[in-house]
Every structure is written in structure tokens, then in C-alpha cells.
Amino acid sequence: MRNWIGPFGAWLSDLVFGAVGLTAFLAPLLLGLSTTSVFLRRSRRLRFGDVGGLLGCGLALSVLGQLVFPEVSFRGASVSGGGVAGAVLVESLGASLGRPGTWILGVTALLASARMA
């Protein structure tokens, strides 16, 4: 694998892509929005809600990515749309809530996390 950042960047992108799937492509956008909100506040301290909201958005997007794209062809390989996190969460939530309940919980978690962040 090659990457602009080198071997470490290739390793890190592989790790993040495997963990959260297609949500990895949104990670720079989420980090940029979070950084912008921190710099626009009077107090430049990073709050617990910022970090929790960012992680919640990532996990909720993983769940929704897994629901929309259960399997995606990416660079010649078949990968899970939500990564390992999305696949595990959808499987465990689907067993107790069913597919509609998983959708409702995923969208609600995304909206609440985005508000928190």
C-alpha cells in the first residue's frame, strides 16, 4: 500500500477503514467541523461533549453505512460498508430491535451526536 503520508498513513487508513468502513472518508470532514467549532468559541478548551459527539457521529454513521451498504466493492475487494464496528452494531441491534428499530436508533443517535458535537 502507498499513501501520501507514507507507511504509517497507509497503516492508519487501513485500520480506520477496517474499523468504520465508508465512514472513514467522512473522518476529515468531522474533524474539521469539530476543530472549527472549538476555534469559534470563546473558551478554546475541548469539552467532553465535543469528543463524545464526534465519536457518536462516527459510530452512528458506521451503523447507517452498514444498513445502506452491507457490502461494497472497493479497490477490487469486497468490504463492509460500516466496517467492523457497523457490522457488529447492526447485528447486535438487529437481533433485539429489528431492522426498522436499528434505522430509528441510528438516525436518532446521529442527530443527537451531531447536536452534542
Secondary structure, 3 states (H helix, E strand, C coil): CCCCCCHHHHHHHHHHHHHHHHHHHHHHHHHHHHHHHHHHCCCCCCCHHHHHHHHHHHHHHHHHHHHHCCCEEECCEEECCCHHHHHHHHHHHHHHHHHHHHHHHHHHHHHHHHHHC
